[in-house]
Amino acid sequence: MDDLNVKLDQLERDGFVLIKGALSPEETEEVRSRIFHAREQGWEEGLNAVGNMWFDTLLDREPGIFGPLVGHPSVAPLLYAMMGKQCQLRSFRAHINPGAYTQEWHMDFYGYWNEKRETEKRRLAVQPSSVNTTFYFQDNVAGQGHLRFVKNGHLSEPPHLYPRIEHEAFEKWCYAQEHVVLHPMAGDAVVFLSHIPHQGAKEDDDMERCNVVCHFQTCPMYEGVWYVSSPRPFKGSFPFHKTVPAGMD
């Protein structure tokens, strides 16, 4: 519990925490191979302009492979300690970056600050929040790839979001801030608050790079909330409804 509290404090203070060795080498290789199998089968939803290929159906297609990543034991204590049985899987998305890739600076939960203002006006409304768990399947060593955050970017509202995002101005602001750079290795996971501005990238266009992102939320969000991904069905979306992480009950 002492180690858990240290991680919880870091998550709240910094907006993220790196979990080294979250997956075993066997788990890492199994999931990695199935992500590339999905590409061979043409299961991707698309490939965007910055080099990101995404897959939204893998949890449904191969639940035995991808299901264990939802509330995986390596991240479950953090999720449960933060959200308890209200922890709900919002979305499940795998990515492959097949060539050059520099992600746009973005927030997964763009609407966080707006929802915060709205809930403060209502007597019974609860501030929605969201946590991201991203699992990596290759070594993102320096010179190969990275993930970076705007330092303390979860503590105050960035400019250029409302009434509509000004993408160019928002990215320029993000680049001008102080950053924290991570180099997750194969089998590592990064847990972070979904409203912190962040950017992933390949520094070597030829490196193999893929990951799996699970978004969790504390309460169902209404349709149309400003989020980077669409929600999964409600039924069966609460990973700790019946079974809580070991030592947490």
C-alpha positions as CSV (number, residue, x, y, z in Angstrom):
1,M,0.0,0.0,0.0
2,D,2.9,2.4,0.6
3,D,4.1,1.9,-3.0
4,L,0.5,2.4,-4.2
5,N,0.1,5.6,-2.3
6,V,3.4,6.9,-3.8
7,K,2.0,6.2,-7.3
8,L,-1.3,7.7,-6.5
9,D,0.4,10.9,-5.2
10,Q,2.6,11.0,-8.3
11,L,-0.5,10.6,-10.5
12,E,-2.3,13.5,-8.8
13,R,0.9,15.6,-8.7
14,D,2.4,15.0,-12.1
15,G,-0.7,13.8,-14.0
16,F,1.0,10.5,-15.0
17,V,2.9,7.6,-13.7
18,L,5.1,5.1,-15.6
19,I,4.6,1.4,-14.6
20,K,7.7,-0.5,-15.5
21,G,7.2,-4.2,-16.6
22,A,3.4,-4.0,-16.4
23,L,3.2,-6.9,-18.8
24,S,5.2,-10.1,-18.8
25,P,7.4,-10.7,-21.9
26,E,4.9,-13.5,-22.9
27,E,1.9,-11.1,-22.6
28,T,3.8,-8.4,-24.5
29,E,4.6,-10.6,-27.4
30,E,1.2,-12.2,-27.6
31,V,-0.6,-8.9,-27.8
32,R,2.0,-7.3,-30.1
33,S,1.6,-10.2,-32.6
34,R,-2.2,-10.0,-32.6
35,I,-2.2,-6.2,-33.2
36,F,-0.1,-6.8,-36.4
37,H,-2.4,-9.8,-37.2
38,A,-5.3,-7.3,-37.1
39,R,-3.5,-5.1,-39.6
40,E,-3.0,-8.1,-41.9
41,Q,-6.7,-8.8,-41.7
42,G,-7.6,-5.2,-42.6
43,W,-9.4,-4.5,-39.3
44,E,-8.1,-0.9,-38.9
45,E,-10.5,2.0,-38.9
46,G,-8.1,4.2,-40.7
47,L,-4.7,5.8,-41.0
48,N,-4.6,9.6,-40.2
49,A,-2.4,12.3,-41.6
50,V,0.2,12.2,-38.8
51,G,0.8,8.5,-39.3
52,N,-1.5,6.9,-36.7
53,M,-3.4,3.7,-37.6
54,W,-6.2,2.8,-35.2
55,F,-8.3,-0.2,-34.3
56,D,-11.5,0.1,-32.3
57,T,-12.9,-3.5,-32.6
58,L,-10.1,-5.8,-31.2
59,L,-11.6,-6.2,-27.8
60,D,-14.8,-7.5,-29.4
61,R,-13.0,-9.6,-32.0
62,E,-10.5,-11.3,-29.7
63,P,-11.6,-10.8,-26.1
64,G,-9.3,-13.6,-24.8
65,I,-6.3,-11.7,-26.1
66,F,-7.2,-8.1,-25.4
67,G,-9.6,-8.4,-22.5
68,P,-6.9,-9.0,-19.9
69,L,-5.6,-5.5,-20.6
70,V,-8.8,-4.0,-19.2
71,G,-8.1,-3.4,-15.6
72,H,-4.9,-5.4,-15.9
73,P,-3.4,-6.4,-12.5
74,S,-0.5,-4.0,-13.0
75,V,-2.8,-1.0,-13.2
76,A,-5.9,-2.2,-11.4
77,P,-4.9,-1.1,-7.9
78,L,-4.4,2.5,-9.2
79,L,-7.7,2.5,-11.1
80,Y,-9.6,1.0,-8.1
81,A,-8.0,3.3,-5.6
82,M,-8.9,6.3,-7.7
83,M,-12.4,5.3,-8.8
84,G,-13.6,2.2,-7.1
85,K,-16.5,0.2,-8.6
86,Q,-17.5,3.4,-10.5
87,C,-14.5,2.8,-12.8
88,Q,-15.9,2.3,-16.2
89,L,-14.2,1.3,-19.5
90,R,-15.0,4.1,-21.9
91,S,-13.1,3.0,-24.9
92,F,-10.5,0.5,-26.1
93,R,-8.2,1.3,-29.0
94,A,-5.0,-0.2,-30.4
95,H,-2.6,1.8,-32.6
96,I,0.1,1.0,-35.1
97,N,2.5,3.7,-36.4
98,P,3.6,2.1,-39.7
99,G,5.9,5.0,-40.9
100,A,6.8,8.5,-39.9
101,Y,4.8,9.5,-36.9
102,T,4.6,12.7,-34.8
103,Q,1.3,12.9,-33.0
104,E,-0.5,16.2,-32.8
105,W,-0.5,17.7,-29.3
106,H,-3.9,16.8,-27.8
107,M,-5.9,16.0,-24.8
108,D,-8.0,12.8,-24.7
109,F,-10.7,14.5,-22.5
110,Y,-10.9,17.9,-24.2
111,G,-14.1,18.8,-22.4
112,Y,-12.7,18.3,-18.9
113,W,-12.5,22.0,-17.9
114,N,-15.8,22.9,-19.6
115,E,-17.6,20.0,-17.8
116,K,-16.0,21.2,-14.5
117,R,-17.5,24.6,-15.0
118,E,-20.9,23.1,-15.8
119,T,-21.0,20.8,-12.8
120,E,-20.2,23.6,-10.4
121,K,-23.5,25.2,-11.5
122,R,-25.6,22.2,-10.7
123,R,-26.6,20.9,-7.3
124,L,-26.4,17.1,-8.1
125,A,-24.0,16.9,-11.1
126,V,-20.7,15.2,-10.5
127,Q,-17.4,16.3,-12.1
128,P,-16.6,13.7,-14.7
129,S,-13.0,12.6,-14.9
130,S,-11.0,10.1,-17.0
131,V,-7.8,8.1,-16.7
132,N,-5.8,6.6,-19.6
133,T,-3.8,3.4,-19.4
134,T,-1.5,2.9,-22.4
135,F,0.5,-0.4,-22.9
136,Y,3.6,-0.4,-25.1
137,F,4.9,-3.3,-27.1
138,Q,8.3,-2.0,-28.4
139,D,11.2,-0.2,-26.7
140,N,10.8,3.6,-27.1
141,V,14.4,4.4,-26.3
142,A,15.9,7.8,-26.8
143,G,16.5,8.4,-30.5
144,Q,13.7,5.9,-31.4
145,G,10.4,7.1,-29.8
146,H,8.9,8.9,-26.9
147,L,5.8,10.1,-25.1
148,R,5.8,13.6,-23.7
149,F,3.5,15.7,-21.5
150,V,3.1,19.4,-20.9
151,K,4.5,19.7,-17.4
152,N,1.7,20.3,-14.9
153,G,-0.7,20.5,-17.9
154,H,-3.4,18.8,-15.9
155,L,-3.6,21.5,-13.2
156,S,-4.9,24.5,-15.2
157,E,-6.9,25.0,-18.4
158,P,-4.9,25.4,-21.6
159,P,-5.7,28.3,-23.9
160,H,-7.3,28.1,-27.3
161,L,-9.9,25.4,-26.5
162,Y,-13.2,27.4,-26.3
163,P,-15.6,28.1,-27.8
164,R,-13.9,25.9,-30.5
165,I,-10.4,24.6,-30.5
166,E,-7.8,26.6,-32.4
167,H,-5.6,23.7,-33.3
168,E,-2.6,25.6,-34.6
169,A,-2.6,28.0,-31.6
170,F,-3.1,25.2,-29.1
171,E,-0.2,23.2,-30.6
172,K,2.0,26.3,-30.6
173,W,1.2,26.9,-26.9
174,C,2.0,23.2,-26.1
175,Y,5.4,23.3,-27.8
176,A,6.2,26.5,-25.9
177,Q,5.7,24.9,-22.5
178,E,8.1,22.9,-20.3
179,H,7.8,19.1,-21.1
180,V,8.3,15.8,-19.3
181,V,9.6,13.1,-21.7
182,L,9.1,9.4,-21.1
183,H,10.6,6.5,-23.0
184,P,8.3,3.5,-22.3
185,M,9.8,0.1,-23.0
186,A,8.1,-3.0,-24.3
187,G,5.7,-4.3,-21.6
188,D,5.6,-0.9,-19.8
189,A,2.4,1.0,-19.1
190,V,1.7,4.7,-18.6
191,V,-1.3,5.7,-16.5
192,F,-2.3,9.3,-16.9
193,L,-5.1,11.8,-16.4
194,S,-6.9,12.1,-19.7
195,H,-7.0,15.9,-19.7
196,I,-3.3,16.5,-19.6
197,P,-1.9,17.6,-23.0
198,H,0.5,15.0,-24.5
199,Q,2.2,13.9,-27.7
200,G,3.7,10.6,-28.8
201,A,6.3,10.3,-31.6
202,K,8.7,8.2,-33.5
203,E,12.2,9.6,-33.8
204,D,13.2,6.8,-36.1
205,D,10.7,6.4,-38.9
206,D,11.7,2.7,-39.4
207,M,11.1,1.5,-35.9
208,E,8.1,-0.8,-35.2
209,R,5.7,1.0,-32.8
210,C,2.3,0.0,-31.5
211,N,0.3,0.4,-28.3
212,V,-3.1,-0.3,-26.7
213,V,-5.0,2.5,-25.0
214,C,-7.8,1.9,-22.5
215,H,-9.8,5.0,-21.4
216,F,-11.6,4.8,-18.1
217,Q,-14.1,7.2,-16.6
218,T,-15.7,7.7,-13.2
219,C,-19.3,8.0,-14.4
220,P,-21.1,7.6,-17.7
221,M,-20.8,10.8,-19.7
222,Y,-23.7,12.2,-21.8
223,E,-23.6,11.8,-25.5
224,G,-21.7,14.5,-27.2
225,V,-19.2,15.2,-24.4
226,W,-15.9,16.5,-25.9
227,Y,-13.7,13.4,-25.9
228,V,-11.2,11.9,-28.3
229,S,-13.0,8.6,-28.6
230,S,-16.6,7.3,-28.6
231,P,-17.9,5.2,-25.7
232,R,-18.4,1.5,-25.7
233,P,-21.7,0.0,-24.7
234,F,-22.7,0.4,-21.0
235,K,-23.4,-3.2,-20.1
236,G,-20.3,-5.0,-19.0
237,S,-18.1,-1.9,-19.0
238,F,-17.4,-1.8,-15.2
239,P,-14.3,-4.0,-14.7
240,F,-14.5,-4.1,-10.9
241,H,-18.2,-4.6,-10.6
242,K,-17.8,-8.2,-9.4
243,T,-14.1,-8.6,-8.7
244,V,-11.9,-6.0,-7.1
245,P,-8.1,-6.0,-7.2
246,A,-6.3,-8.2,-4.7
247,G,-5.8,-6.6,-1.3
248,M,-8.2,-3.7,-2.2
249,D,-11.5,-5.1,-0.7
